[in-house]
Amino acid sequence: MKDKDTMVQEEQERPLSLEETFEQIEEVIAHLEAEEITLEESFQEYNRGMKLLQHCNATIDQVEKKVLQINEDGGLDEF
């Protein structure tokens, strides 16, 4: 059985899916809304959330480019 550090390291090495990223963003929001969060923790969570949002935007941009490429090459209509 893998220890927690090994699992976290493996998770960081593979790109997150959009669904996984959205789940993590929801966790960040919940943590930020908690009353017992410190200012330092809220700053760290904010930065984590911004990185997750950047990952979402990059992933969506890649998908849009692929769809546009398919449209140009295959003559498909936009959906």
C-alpha positions as a Python dict, from the first residue, in 0.01 Angstrom:
ca = {
    (1, 'M'): (0, 0, 0),
    (2, 'K'): (127, 348, -88),
    (3, 'D'): (185, 605, 182),
    (4, 'K'): (16, 944, 171),
    (5, 'D'): (333, 1130, 55),
    (6, 'T'): (377, 894, -240),
    (7, 'M'): (14, 937, -343),
    (8, 'V'): (38, 1318, -323),
    (9, 'Q'): (361, 1316, -527),
    (10, 'E'): (204, 1095, -797),
    (11, 'E'): (-101, 1322, -808),
    (12, 'Q'): (120, 1627, -859),
    (13, 'E'): (309, 1456, -1145),
    (14, 'R'): (0, 1387, -1355),
    (15, 'P'): (-219, 1669, -1482),
    (16, 'L'): (-553, 1710, -1311),
    (17, 'S'): (-871, 1663, -1510),
    (18, 'L'): (-1116, 1952, -1522),
    (19, 'E'): (-1348, 1763, -1288),
    (20, 'E'): (-1070, 1710, -1034),
    (21, 'T'): (-971, 2075, -1061),
    (22, 'F'): (-1331, 2190, -1004),
    (23, 'E'): (-1353, 1965, -697),
    (24, 'Q'): (-1033, 2116, -557),
    (25, 'I'): (-1163, 2469, -624),
    (26, 'E'): (-1478, 2381, -427),
    (27, 'E'): (-1255, 2261, -140),
    (28, 'V'): (-1061, 2588, -150),
    (29, 'I'): (-1384, 2790, -137),
    (30, 'A'): (-1516, 2585, 155),
    (31, 'H'): (-1189, 2631, 342),
    (32, 'L'): (-1191, 3007, 275),
    (33, 'E'): (-1546, 3030, 410),
    (34, 'A'): (-1452, 2855, 735),
    (35, 'E'): (-1457, 3082, 1039),
    (36, 'E'): (-1145, 2935, 1196),
    (37, 'I'): (-913, 3004, 900),
    (38, 'T'): (-615, 3228, 970),
    (39, 'L'): (-508, 3516, 751),
    (40, 'E'): (-199, 3323, 639),
    (41, 'E'): (-405, 3014, 555),
    (42, 'S'): (-655, 3224, 361),
    (43, 'F'): (-371, 3379, 160),
    (44, 'Q'): (-231, 3031, 82),
    (45, 'E'): (-574, 2901, -17),
    (46, 'Y'): (-635, 3206, -235),
    (47, 'N'): (-307, 3143, -419),
    (48, 'R'): (-393, 2774, -455),
    (49, 'G'): (-734, 2866, -595),
    (50, 'M'): (-582, 3108, -846),
    (51, 'K'): (-340, 2838, -969),
    (52, 'L'): (-631, 2596, -1007),
    (53, 'L'): (-828, 2855, -1205),
    (54, 'Q'): (-527, 2914, -1431),
    (55, 'H'): (-509, 2538, -1491),
    (56, 'C'): (-882, 2536, -1582),
    (57, 'N'): (-838, 2824, -1825),
    (58, 'A'): (-537, 2661, -1991),
    (59, 'T'): (-718, 2328, -2025),
    (60, 'I'): (-1028, 2492, -2172),
    (61, 'D'): (-813, 2693, -2415),
    (62, 'Q'): (-647, 2370, -2533),
    (63, 'V'): (-985, 2207, -2592),
    (64, 'E'): (-1110, 2511, -2783),
    (65, 'K'): (-802, 2505, -3006),
    (66, 'K'): (-854, 2136, -3078),
    (67, 'V'): (-1219, 2197, -3168),
    (68, 'L'): (-1122, 2485, -3397),
    (69, 'Q'): (-857, 2266, -3561),
    (70, 'I'): (-1110, 1990, -3622),
    (71, 'N'): (-1350, 2246, -3771),
    (72, 'E'): (-1086, 2377, -4011),
    (73, 'D'): (-957, 2035, -4118),
    (74, 'G'): (-1280, 1840, -4122),
    (75, 'G'): (-1522, 2110, -4219),
    (76, 'L'): (-1737, 2044, -3914),
    (77, 'D'): (-1977, 2308, -3786),
    (78, 'E'): (-1925, 2468, -3447),
    (79, 'F'): (-2144, 2331, -3175),
}
